[in-house]
Amino acid sequence: MADDSKPVYLRLREIIAASILDGAFGDGDMLPSVRAFAAAQGANPLTVAKAYQSFQDDGLVLVKRGVGMFVADGATRRLREMERERFMETVWPPVAAQIRRLGLRLDELDKAPV
């Protein structure tokens, strides 16, 4: 679900975050280089660097000079907490309102295709 209204670096950040949360990269794992990730995503390396920098600023990624970027210890847990909070504050309220509006029940939602 790409949101074209978001800046590209935020969309790239979401891809990286999803990769961490989905277990593709765990705490201590090396992330793809800026150039490799840019090539894989068809993005400008400077934009990828900005996305990675935002993870650094949040303490979720560590840079080892001359080696690469690594997921910080505890980053998966912290990222999950941050994403849960964002979901509950910004994503869930309109979804919950739509569920109420349509009169959907929990058992119906549980059977819905994912």
N, CA, C and O atoms as a GROMACS GRO file, in nm:
protein
  456
    1MET      N    1   0.083  -0.119   0.000
    1MET     CA    2   0.000   0.000   0.000
    1MET      C    3   0.087   0.124   0.000
    1MET      O    4   0.106   0.185   0.106
    2ALA      N    5   0.138   0.163  -0.110
    2ALA     CA    6   0.223   0.281  -0.120
    2ALA      C    7   0.138   0.406  -0.106
    2ALA      O    8   0.030   0.416  -0.164
    3ASP      N    9   0.188   0.501  -0.030
    3ASP     CA   10   0.122   0.629  -0.012
    3ASP      C   11   0.205   0.733  -0.085
    3ASP      O   12   0.304   0.782  -0.033
    4ASP      N   13   0.162   0.765  -0.209
    4ASP     CA   14   0.240   0.855  -0.293
    4ASP      C   15   0.245   0.997  -0.239
    4ASP      O   16   0.324   1.079  -0.287
    5SER      N   17   0.162   1.029  -0.138
    5SER     CA   18   0.166   1.163  -0.081
    5SER      C   19   0.283   1.178   0.017
    5SER      O   20   0.318   1.289   0.054
    6LYS      N   21   0.342   1.067   0.058
    6LYS     CA   22   0.455   1.071   0.151
    6LYS      C   23   0.584   1.094   0.075
    6LYS      O   24   0.598   1.050  -0.039
    7PRO      N   25   0.678   1.164   0.139
    7PRO     CA   26   0.810   1.178   0.076
    7PRO      C   27   0.873   1.040   0.055
    7PRO      O   28   0.848   0.946   0.131
    8VAL      N   29   0.955   1.029  -0.049
    8VAL     CA   30   1.016   0.901  -0.085
    8VAL      C   31   1.098   0.844   0.030
    8VAL      O   32   1.093   0.723   0.055
    9TYR      N   33   1.172   0.928   0.102
    9TYR     CA   34   1.256   0.874   0.209
    9TYR      C   35   1.171   0.810   0.319
    9TYR      O   36   1.215   0.714   0.382
   10LEU      N   37   1.049   0.862   0.342
   10LEU     CA   38   0.960   0.800   0.442
   10LEU      C   39   0.906   0.667   0.391
   10LEU      O   40   0.889   0.573   0.468
   11ARG      N   41   0.878   0.659   0.262
   11ARG     CA   42   0.832   0.531   0.205
   11ARG      C   43   0.944   0.428   0.213
   11ARG      O   44   0.919   0.311   0.242
   12LEU      N   45   1.068   0.471   0.187
   12LEU     CA   46   1.183   0.380   0.199
   12LEU      C   47   1.202   0.338   0.344
   12LEU      O   48   1.233   0.222   0.373
   13ARG      N   49   1.184   0.431   0.434
   13ARG     CA   50   1.194   0.400   0.578
   13ARG      C   51   1.092   0.293   0.615
   13ARG      O   52   1.122   0.202   0.692
   14GLU      N   53   0.971   0.303   0.562
   14GLU     CA   54   0.868   0.204   0.592
   14GLU      C   55   0.907   0.066   0.540
   14GLU      O   56   0.879  -0.036   0.604
   15ILE      N   57   0.972   0.061   0.424
   15ILE     CA   58   1.018  -0.067   0.369
   15ILE      C   59   1.124  -0.128   0.460
   15ILE      O   60   1.120  -0.248   0.489
   16ILE      N   61   1.217  -0.046   0.505
   16ILE     CA   62   1.322  -0.095   0.595
   16ILE      C   63   1.260  -0.141   0.727
   16ILE      O   64   1.292  -0.248   0.778
   17ALA      N   65   1.170  -0.059   0.783
   17ALA     CA   66   1.104  -0.094   0.909
   17ALA      C   67   1.029  -0.225   0.897
   17ALA      O   68   1.037  -0.310   0.986
   18ALA      N   69   0.956  -0.243   0.787
   18ALA     CA   70   0.882  -0.367   0.766
   18ALA      C   71   0.978  -0.486   0.757
   18ALA      O   72   0.947  -0.593   0.808
   19SER      N   73   1.092  -0.467   0.694
   19SER     CA   74   1.191  -0.574   0.684
   19SER      C   75   1.243  -0.614   0.822
   19SER      O   76   1.265  -0.732   0.849
   20ILE      N   77   1.262  -0.516   0.908
   20ILE     CA   78   1.308  -0.545   1.044
   20ILE      C   79   1.197  -0.613   1.123
   20ILE      O   80   1.221  -0.715   1.189
   21LEU      N   81   1.077  -0.559   1.116
   21LEU     CA   82   0.965  -0.616   1.192
   21LEU      C   83   0.926  -0.755   1.142
   21LEU      O   84   0.880  -0.838   1.220
   22ASP      N   85   0.945  -0.781   1.013
   22ASP     CA   86   0.912  -0.912   0.956
   22ASP      C   87   1.023  -1.014   0.979
   22ASP      O   88   1.007  -1.132   0.947
   23GLY      N   89   1.136  -0.969   1.034
   23GLY     CA   90   1.244  -1.061   1.067
   23GLY      C   91   1.349  -1.079   0.958
   23GLY      O   92   1.439  -1.161   0.974
   24ALA      N   93   1.339  -1.005   0.849
   24ALA     CA   94   1.441  -1.016   0.744
   24ALA      C   95   1.576  -0.966   0.798
   24ALA      O   96   1.681  -1.016   0.757
   25PHE      N   97   1.572  -0.868   0.888
   25PHE     CA   98   1.691  -0.816   0.954
   25PHE      C   99   1.663  -0.814   1.103
   25PHE      O  100   1.565  -0.754   1.147
   26GLY      N  101   1.748  -0.879   1.181
   26GLY     CA  102   1.732  -0.880   1.326
   26GLY      C  103   1.834  -0.789   1.391
   26GLY      O  104   1.921  -0.733   1.324
   27ASP      N  105   1.823  -0.774   1.521
   27ASP     CA  106   1.919  -0.696   1.597
   27ASP      C  107   2.059  -0.748   1.568
   27ASP      O  108   2.084  -0.869   1.576
   28GLY      N  109   2.150  -0.658   1.534
   28GLY     CA  110   2.287  -0.694   1.506
   28GLY      C  111   2.315  -0.727   1.360
   28GLY      O  112   2.431  -0.736   1.320
   29ASP      N  113   2.210  -0.744   1.280
   29ASP     CA  114   2.229  -0.778   1.138
   29ASP      C  115   2.272  -0.656   1.058
   29ASP      O  116   2.235  -0.542   1.087
   30MET      N  117   2.352  -0.684   0.956
   30MET     CA  118   2.396  -0.578   0.864
   30MET      C  119   2.284  -0.547   0.765
   30MET      O  120   2.221  -0.638   0.711
   31LEU      N  121   2.260  -0.420   0.743
   31LEU     CA  122   2.162  -0.376   0.643
   31LEU      C  123   2.231  -0.364   0.508
   31LEU      O  124   2.354  -0.353   0.501
   32PRO      N  125   2.154  -0.367   0.399
   32PRO     CA  126   2.213  -0.345   0.267
   32PRO      C  127   2.280  -0.208   0.262
   32PRO      O  128   2.237  -0.114   0.329
   33SER      N  129   2.384  -0.198   0.183
   33SER     CA  130   2.449  -0.068   0.167
   33SER      C  131   2.350   0.030   0.104
   33SER      O  132   2.250  -0.009   0.044
   34VAL      N  133   2.381   0.157   0.119
   34VAL     CA  134   2.296   0.261   0.059
   34VAL      C  135   2.282   0.237  -0.091
   34VAL      O  136   2.172   0.242  -0.145
   35ARG      N  137   2.393   0.211  -0.157
   35ARG     CA  138   2.390   0.191  -0.302
   35ARG      C  139   2.310   0.066  -0.340
   35ARG      O  140   2.232   0.070  -0.436
   36ALA      N  141   2.328  -0.042  -0.267
   36ALA     CA  142   2.256  -0.166  -0.298
   36ALA      C  143   2.106  -0.149  -0.276
   36ALA      O  144   2.026  -0.192  -0.359
   37PHE      N  145   2.068  -0.085  -0.166
   37PHE     CA  146   1.926  -0.064  -0.138
   37PHE      C  147   1.866   0.032  -0.240
   37PHE      O  148   1.753   0.013  -0.286
   38ALA      N  149   1.940   0.137  -0.275
   38ALA     CA  150   1.893   0.232  -0.376
   38ALA      C  151   1.868   0.161  -0.509
   38ALA      O  152   1.766   0.183  -0.574
   39ALA      N  153   1.962   0.076  -0.549
   39ALA     CA  154   1.946   0.002  -0.675
   39ALA      C  155   1.826  -0.090  -0.669
   39ALA      O  156   1.749  -0.099  -0.765
   40ALA      N  157   1.808  -0.159  -0.557
   40ALA     CA  158   1.697  -0.253  -0.543
   40ALA      C  159   1.561  -0.182  -0.546
   40ALA      O  160   1.462  -0.238  -0.594
   41GLN      N  161   1.558  -0.060  -0.495
   41GLN     CA  162   1.432   0.014  -0.487
   41GLN      C  163   1.414   0.113  -0.602
   41GLN      O  164   1.308   0.176  -0.613
   42GLY      N  165   1.514   0.128  -0.686
   42GLY     CA  166   1.507   0.226  -0.793
   42GLY      C  167   1.502   0.368  -0.739
   42GLY      O  168   1.433   0.454  -0.792
   43ALA      N  169   1.578   0.390  -0.631
   43ALA     CA  170   1.575   0.520  -0.564
   43ALA      C  171   1.713   0.588  -0.574
   43ALA      O  172   1.813   0.524  -0.605
   44ASN      N  173   1.714   0.715  -0.547
   44ASN     CA  174   1.837   0.792  -0.543
   44ASN      C  175   1.913   0.755  -0.416
   44ASN      O  176   1.853   0.752  -0.308
   45PRO      N  177   2.043   0.728  -0.424
   45PRO     CA  178   2.120   0.694  -0.304
   45PRO      C  179   2.114   0.801  -0.194
   45PRO      O  180   2.118   0.767  -0.076
   46LEU      N  181   2.104   0.928  -0.231
   46LEU     CA  182   2.093   1.034  -0.130
   46LEU      C  183   1.962   1.022  -0.052
   46LEU      O  184   1.957   1.050   0.067
   47THR      N  185   1.856   0.979  -0.120
   47THR     CA  186   1.727   0.960  -0.055
   47THR      C  187   1.732   0.841   0.040
   47THR      O  188   1.677   0.846   0.150
   48VAL      N  189   1.799   0.735  -0.002
   48VAL     CA  190   1.818   0.618   0.085
   48VAL      C  191   1.901   0.657   0.206
   48VAL      O  192   1.870   0.617   0.318
   49ALA      N  193   2.006   0.735   0.183
   49ALA     CA  194   2.091   0.780   0.294
   49ALA      C  195   2.009   0.860   0.395
   49ALA      O  196   2.031   0.848   0.516
   50LYS      N  197   1.914   0.939   0.348
   50LYS     CA  198   1.828   1.016   0.438
   50LYS      C  199   1.739   0.923   0.519
   50LYS      O  200   1.717   0.946   0.638
   51ALA      N  201   1.687   0.818   0.457
   51ALA     CA  202   1.605   0.720   0.529
   51ALA      C  203   1.688   0.650   0.636
   51ALA      O  204   1.644   0.637   0.750
   52TYR      N  205   1.808   0.606   0.599
   52TYR     CA  206   1.896   0.541   0.695
   52TYR      C  207   1.934   0.637   0.808
   52TYR      O  208   1.941   0.597   0.924
   53GLN      N  209   1.958   0.763   0.773
   53GLN     CA  210   1.994   0.862   0.874
   53GLN      C  211   1.882   0.878   0.977
   53GLN      O  212   1.909   0.896   1.096
   54SER      N  213   1.758   0.870   0.932
   54SER     CA  214   1.647   0.884   1.026
   54SER      C  215   1.646   0.768   1.126
   54SER      O  216   1.610   0.786   1.242
   55PHE      N  217   1.686   0.648   1.081
   55PHE     CA  218   1.698   0.534   1.172
   55PHE      C  219   1.814   0.556   1.269
   55PHE      O  220   1.805   0.522   1.387
   56GLN      N  221   1.924   0.612   1.219
   56GLN     CA  222   2.038   0.645   1.305
   56GLN      C  223   1.995   0.745   1.411
   56GLN      O  224   2.026   0.728   1.529
   57ASP      N  225   1.925   0.849   1.370
   57ASP     CA  226   1.880   0.952   1.462
   57ASP      C  227   1.792   0.894   1.572
   57ASP      O  228   1.793   0.943   1.685
   58ASP      N  229   1.715   0.790   1.539
   58ASP     CA  230   1.627   0.724   1.636
   58ASP      C  231   1.701   0.617   1.718
   58ASP      O  232   1.641   0.555   1.805
   59GLY      N  233   1.828   0.597   1.689
   59GLY     CA  234   1.907   0.498   1.762
   59GLY      C  235   1.874   0.354   1.724
   59GLY      O  236   1.904   0.262   1.799
   60LEU      N  237   1.814   0.335   1.606
   60LEU     CA  238   1.775   0.201   1.561
   60LEU      C  239   1.881   0.136   1.472
   60LEU      O  240   1.881   0.015   1.454
   61VAL      N  241   1.971   0.218   1.418
   61VAL     CA  242   2.075   0.169   1.328
   61VAL      C  243   2.209   0.226   1.374
   61VAL      O  244   2.219   0.343   1.411
   62LEU      N  245   2.310   0.142   1.372
   62LEU     CA  246   2.446   0.185   1.407
   62LEU      C  247   2.534   0.177   1.284
   62LEU      O  248   2.521   0.085   1.203
   63VAL      N  249   2.622   0.274   1.269
   63VAL     CA  250   2.716   0.274   1.157
   63VAL      C  251   2.853   0.233   1.211
   63VAL      O  252   2.904   0.290   1.307
   64LYS      N  253   2.911   0.134   1.146
   64LYS     CA  254   3.049   0.095   1.177
   64LYS      C  255   3.130   0.140   1.057
   64LYS      O  256   3.124   0.079   0.950
   65ARG      N  257   3.206   0.246   1.075
   65ARG     CA  258   3.282   0.307   0.966
   65ARG      C  259   3.366   0.203   0.893
   65ARG      O  260   3.439   0.124   0.954
   66GLY      N  261   3.353   0.204   0.762
   66GLY     CA  262   3.429   0.112   0.678
   66GLY      C  263   3.372  -0.028   0.672
   66GLY      O  264   3.422  -0.113   0.598
   67VAL      N  265   3.267  -0.054   0.749
   67VAL     CA  266   3.208  -0.188   0.751
   67VAL      C  267   3.065  -0.184   0.697
   67VAL      O  268   3.032  -0.256   0.602
   68GLY      N  269   2.980  -0.100   0.757
   68GLY     CA  270   2.842  -0.089   0.711
   68GLY      C  271   2.748  -0.045   0.821
   68GLY      O  272   2.790   0.000   0.928
   69MET      N  273   2.620  -0.060   0.794
   69MET     CA  274   2.516  -0.022   0.888
   69MET      C  275   2.452  -0.148   0.944
   69MET      O  276   2.430  -0.246   0.873
   70PHE      N  277   2.423  -0.143   1.075
   70PHE     CA  278   2.372  -0.259   1.145
   70PHE      C  279   2.249  -0.221   1.227
   70PHE      O  280   2.239  -0.109   1.278
   71VAL      N  281   2.156  -0.315   1.240
   71VAL     CA  282   2.040  -0.295   1.326
   71VAL      C  283   2.092  -0.295   1.470
   71VAL      O  284   2.160  -0.389   1.512
   72ALA      N  285   2.059  -0.192   1.544
   72ALA     CA  286   2.107  -0.179   1.682
   72ALA      C  287   2.042  -0.283   1.772
   72ALA      O  288   1.932  -0.331   1.745
   73ASP      N  289   2.112  -0.319   1.880
   73ASP     CA  290   2.055  -0.410   1.979
   73ASP      C  291   1.929  -0.346   2.038
   73ASP      O  292   1.930  -0.229   2.076
   74GLY      N  293   1.823  -0.422   2.045
   74GLY     CA  294   1.695  -0.373   2.098
   74GLY      C  295   1.613  -0.294   1.998
   74GLY      O  296   1.503  -0.249   2.031
   75ALA      N  297   1.664  -0.276   1.877
   75ALA     CA  298   1.594  -0.194   1.777
   75ALA      C  299   1.461  -0.256   1.735
   75ALA      O  300   1.363  -0.185   1.715
   76THR      N  301   1.457  -0.387   1.723
   76THR     CA  302   1.333  -0.452   1.679
   76THR      C  303   1.221  -0.424   1.779
   76THR      O  304   1.110  -0.390   1.740
   77ARG      N  305   1.250  -0.439   1.906
   77ARG     CA  306   1.151  -0.415   2.011
   77ARG      C  307   1.108  -0.268   2.010
   77ARG      O  308   0.989  -0.238   2.015
   78ARG      N  309   1.206  -0.177   2.005
   78ARG     CA  310   1.173  -0.034   2.006
   78ARG      C  311   1.094   0.006   1.882
   78ARG      O  312   1.000   0.085   1.891
   79LEU      N  313   1.133  -0.048   1.767
   79LEU     CA  314   1.063  -0.016   1.643
   79LEU      C  315   0.919  -0.067   1.649
   79LEU      O  316   0.826   0.002   1.606
   80ARG      N  317   0.900  -0.188   1.703
   80ARG     CA  318   0.765  -0.243   1.716
   80ARG      C  319   0.681  -0.153   1.806
   80ARG      O  320   0.565  -0.126   1.776
   81GLU      N  321   0.738  -0.107   1.917
   81GLU     CA  322   0.666  -0.016   2.008
   81GLU      C  323   0.630   0.114   1.937
   81GLU      O  324   0.517   0.162   1.950
   82MET      N  325   0.725   0.170   1.862
   82MET     CA  326   0.699   0.295   1.789
   82MET      C  327   0.589   0.277   1.686
   82MET      O  328   0.501   0.362   1.672
   83GLU      N  329   0.594   0.165   1.612
   83GLU     CA  330   0.495   0.139   1.507
   83GLU      C  331   0.357   0.109   1.566
   83GLU      O  332   0.256   0.149   1.510
   84ARG      N  333   0.354   0.040   1.680
   84ARG     CA  334   0.224   0.014   1.747
   84ARG      C  335   0.161   0.146   1.789
   84ARG      O  336   0.041   0.167   1.770
   85GLU      N  337   0.243   0.234   1.847
   85GLU     CA  338   0.192   0.364   1.892
   85GLU      C  339   0.140   0.445   1.773
   85GLU      O  340   0.032   0.504   1.780
   86ARG      N  341   0.216   0.447   1.664
   86ARG     CA  342   0.172   0.520   1.543
   86ARG      C  343   0.042   0.461   1.490
   86ARG      O  344  -0.049   0.535   1.452
   87PHE      N  345   0.033   0.328   1.487
   87PHE     CA  346  -0.087   0.260   1.438
   87PHE      C  347  -0.209   0.299   1.523
   87PHE      O  348  -0.314   0.335   1.470
   88MET      N  349  -0.192   0.292   1.655
   88MET     CA  350  -0.305   0.321   1.743
   88MET      C  351  -0.348   0.467   1.738
   88MET      O  352  -0.466   0.498   1.757
   89GLU      N  353  -0.254   0.556   1.711
   89GLU     CA  354  -0.287   0.699   1.707
   89GLU      C  355  -0.336   0.747   1.572
   89GLU      O  356  -0.422   0.836   1.566
   90THR      N  357  -0.285   0.689   1.462
   90THR     CA  358  -0.318   0.746   1.331
   90THR      C  359  -0.392   0.652   1.238
   90THR      O  360  -0.474   0.697   1.158
   91VAL      N  361  -0.365   0.522   1.246
   91VAL     CA  362  -0.427   0.428   1.152
   91VAL      C  363  -0.558   0.373   1.207
   91VAL      O  364  -0.659   0.370   1.137
   92TRP      N  365  -0.555   0.329   1.333
   92TRP     CA  366  -0.671   0.261   1.390
   92TRP      C  367  -0.797   0.347   1.402
   92TRP      O  368  -0.905   0.298   1.370
   93PRO      N  369  -0.789   0.472   1.448
   93PRO     CA  370  -0.914   0.548   1.467
   93PRO      C  371  -1.006   0.552   1.344
   93PRO      O  372  -1.125   0.527   1.359
   94PRO      N  373  -0.956   0.582   1.222
   94PRO     CA  374  -1.048   0.581   1.108
   94PRO      C  375  -1.096   0.439   1.072
   94PRO      O  376  -1.208   0.422   1.023
   95VAL      N  377  -1.012   0.339   1.094
   95VAL     CA  378  -1.054   0.201   1.067
   95VAL      C  379  -1.164   0.162   1.165
   95VAL      O  380  -1.265   0.104   1.125
   96ALA      N  381  -1.145   0.192   1.293
   96ALA     CA  382  -1.246   0.160   1.393
   96ALA      C  383  -1.377   0.232   1.363
   96ALA      O  384  -1.485   0.174   1.378
   97ALA      N  385  -1.368   0.356   1.321
   97ALA     CA  386  -1.489   0.432   1.287
   97ALA      C  387  -1.562   0.366   1.169
   97ALA      O  388  -1.685   0.357   1.170
   98GLN      N  389  -1.487   0.320   1.069
   98GLN     CA  390  -1.548   0.254   0.953
   98GLN      C  391  -1.612   0.121   0.994
   98GLN      O  392  -1.719   0.087   0.944
   99ILE      N  393  -1.548   0.048   1.082
   99ILE     CA  394  -1.604  -0.078   1.132
   99ILE      C  395  -1.738  -0.052   1.201
   99ILE      O  396  -1.836  -0.122   1.176
  100ARG      N  397  -1.742   0.050   1.287
  100ARG     CA  398  -1.868   0.085   1.355
  100ARG      C  399  -1.973   0.130   1.254
  100ARG      O  400  -2.090   0.090   1.263
  101ARG      N  401  -1.931   0.212   1.159
  101ARG     CA  402  -2.022   0.265   1.058
  101ARG      C  403  -2.088   0.152   0.979
  101ARG      O  404  -2.206   0.159   0.946
  102LEU      N  405  -2.010   0.048   0.948
  102LEU     CA  406  -2.061  -0.064   0.868
  102LEU      C  407  -2.126  -0.173   0.953
  102LEU      O  408  -2.184  -0.268   0.899
  103GLY      N  409  -2.117  -0.161   1.084
  103GLY     CA  410  -2.177  -0.260   1.172
  103GLY      C  411  -2.108  -0.396   1.165
  103GLY      O  412  -2.172  -0.499   1.185
  104LEU      N  413  -1.979  -0.395   1.137
  104LEU     CA  414  -1.904  -0.521   1.129
  104LEU      C  415  -1.882  -0.578   1.269
  104LEU      O  416  -1.867  -0.504   1.366
  105ARG      N  417  -1.880  -0.711   1.276
  105ARG     CA  418  -1.854  -0.780   1.402
  105ARG      C  419  -1.715  -0.842   1.398
  105ARG      O  420  -1.659  -0.866   1.290
  106LEU      N  421  -1.659  -0.869   1.516
  106LEU     CA  422  -1.526  -0.925   1.527
  106LEU      C  423  -1.514  -1.058   1.453
  106LEU      O  424  -1.412  -1.083   1.388
  107ASP      N  425  -1.616  -1.143   1.462
  107ASP     CA  426  -1.609  -1.273   1.393
  107ASP      C  427  -1.606  -1.255   1.241
  107ASP      O  428  -1.546  -1.336   1.171
  108GLU      N  429  -1.670  -1.150   1.191
  108GLU     CA  430  -1.666  -1.123   1.047
  108GLU      C  431  -1.525  -1.078   1.005
  108GLU      O  432  -1.474  -1.118   0.901
  109LEU      N  433  -1.465  -0.995   1.088
  109LEU     CA  434  -1.331  -0.947   1.059
  109LEU      C  435  -1.230  -1.061   1.065
  109LEU      O  436  -1.135  -1.066   0.987
  110ASP      N  437  -1.252  -1.152   1.158
  110ASP     CA  438  -1.160  -1.265   1.173
  110ASP      C  439  -1.163  -1.356   1.052
  110ASP      O  440  -1.064  -1.423   1.023
  111LYS      N  441  -1.274  -1.361   0.980
  111LYS     CA  442  -1.289  -1.446   0.861
  111LYS      C  443  -1.249  -1.374   0.731
  111LYS      O  444  -1.243  -1.436   0.625
  112ALA      N  445  -1.224  -1.245   0.740
  112ALA     CA  446  -1.194  -1.166   0.621
  112ALA      C  447  -1.058  -1.208   0.562
  112ALA      O  448  -0.966  -1.241   0.637
  113PRO      N  449  -1.047  -1.206   0.430
  113PRO     CA  450  -0.916  -1.237   0.369
  113PRO      C  451  -0.811  -1.135   0.411
  113PRO      O  452  -0.841  -1.017   0.431
  114VAL      N  453  -0.690  -1.181   0.424
  114VAL     CA  454  -0.579  -1.092   0.467
  114VAL      C  455  -0.495  -1.057   0.348
  114VAL      O  456  -0.397  -0.983   0.361
   0.00000   0.00000   0.00000
